[in-house]
Amino acid sequence: MMEKMLNDMIYDVVIAGSGPAGLAAAVYAQRAELNALVIEKNYMSGGQIINTYEVDNYPGFPGINGFDLAMKFHEHAVKLGARFVTDEIDSVKKEGGIWVVTGKNGIYKTRTVLAACGAHHRKLGIPGEEEFSGKGVSYCATCDGAFYRDRTAAVIGGGDVAVEDAVFLARMCKKVYLVHRRDELRAAKSLQKKLMELPNVEILWNKVPDEIAGSETVEKLYFSDTKSGEQFDYDVDGVFVAVGITPDSQAFAGIAETDEQGYLIAGEDCVTSAAGLFAAGDIRTKPLRQILTAAADGANAITSIEKYLNTL
Ligand code: NAP
């Protein structure tokens, strides 16, 4: 087995994650002249937003593509001298007052850790979902939407992502069904307005998916009405699952307090219950998970980290 790289450097902060929270933190850390290292799981920075076709609520950049916005964040951090490594974090622990972050490739020592690992797509857990994953079941409309040109797709969910996905897919699909379990969408009103204007989108209210079926690829979606229990099956070529996110907080489990869904408990100051561990962006408990609020967390976290470092 290859030896893990261990350098003797003790960083002021290791920023785990390079989505909007981690990249904003990298900018603030550079400006604060902290000795910082960003650990990113994938070579491509940006987190969830790199799969967003259009971002229309980040001030100053109306309608910008998510990937382009992520690149701007990244370039800004690099321009200020931020350092990045690509690694996947396995564990985080504190030894003699110093945090030891162990990844697949290296071991990193630091006075503080900023957990900014974000979140990943939640699954439906229904028959056919795993079996047809990549064969008609997708969690990313912007990645896979082009395969459904002139075909029929169903989007499951009623949040911002589901509605954004349905709007995006309607540009290329013959027909898009939005399958939502309630009679009211959770998504932002401006997105709902866009959706309602599209002639090839049909919203199936109070419906829950039961099974995804097909032969080689997806052919049918079985679903039922939450009120009457009536069952339906519609012919679809693709099913896009957009039922929310689960925090990527596993590496921090048992170190700091989490809520019942696994989000690291921290206020706007991003301070967790473990001294020296901070949480920013989608991984922390917060009322509004947006690019803007994630970036704001990055700034607040570094301010809290500076204060903490001054006490050591
Ligand atoms: P979300 O807001 O949690 O919405 C998830 C949707 O899926 C809800 O409508 C929920 O129904 C439904 N759902 C959950 N479990 C289900 C199940 N088992 N079966 C059927 N339906 C199910 O998640 P999201 O849309 O992925 O968004 C995640 C976060 O990112 C949100 O905070 C969102 O605001 C944010 N976001 C921000 C931007 C931006 O800043 N531009 C863009 C996209 C997303 P109920 O409504 O009944 O609970």
Residues whose N, C-alpha, C, O or C-beta is under 5 A from the ligand:
A	BS01	NAP	N57 L124 G157 G158 G159 D160 V161 A162 R181 R182 R186 A242 V243 G244 I245 R289 Q290 I291
